[in-house]
Amino acid sequence: MKTSKFAGSGLRTVLWAAFVAGSLDIMAAFVVYAIILDQTTPVRMLLSIASGVFGKAAFEGGNMMAVCGLLFHFLIALAFALFYFLIYQYIAFPARHKLSSGIIYGIFIWLVMNMVVMPIAFSGMSASSWDAALLGIVIVISAVGLPIAYIIPTGQQFP
């Protein structure tokens, strides 16, 4: 009887990639935007993530809504890790070129989040400056794209 390629080690690998990428991404966002640039606070960032689902009410929801924002953040990381696993395991390029693959995937993630997800979740959101966009792309490449590309084995089947 053949088992699903996603069972066992495939599931654990995707979950691990999502956890690492989600953790690195949120920590990078906290450090850059809350500490270095002093533009916001970590709690406000998490409330902003939650507001994509709950609207302005998220900002009045307190710590529980911040936890929801963190959970949504990790669900998004899980979606991107799962997508990478499902799509790229059959393509030879990522297995041979993990660095390039991680950079390309990071740019793809940034584009999806900033050109599709954010405009839908936050209608009327203004476009960011080139400096802000470049900073965001660098964070997503280094904190999400590269970790996913290096953690998820590509071009091979799981047992």
C-alpha positions, 0 to 999 in steps of 0.5 A: 500500500502506497502512503502519501508523499506528504505523510511522515517526514514530508509533513514534519519538514513542511511544519519545520520550514514554516516554523523557522521561516515564520519565526525569522520573519516576525523577529526580523520585522520586530527588530527592523520596524519596532527597534531600529526604525521605531515605526511601530511596536511588536504588539501593534504589528501583530494586531495589524496582521489580525486586522486583515481578518477582523478589521479595525476591531482587532486593534481593540481586541488586546492580547488575544487579538495579538495572539491571533495575529501571530497565529495568522502569521504562522499560517501564512508561513505554513501556506508558503512552505507547503506551496514550495513543497508541493510545487518545487519537489518535481522541479530539478532547478531548486535542488541544484540551486538552493540559493537562487531558488530561495531568492526567487521564492522570496521575491515571489512571496513578497510579490504575492503578499504585497500585490495580492494579499495586502491590497485585498486584506487592507483595501485602500492601502497606499503603495510603499516607497522603493526604499520600504519595498526593497527592505521588505524584499530583503527581509522576506528573501533572507527570513522566508525564501532562503530558509524554506529553500534550504529546509525543504528537500526538492527534486526528491520524493519523501519515503 
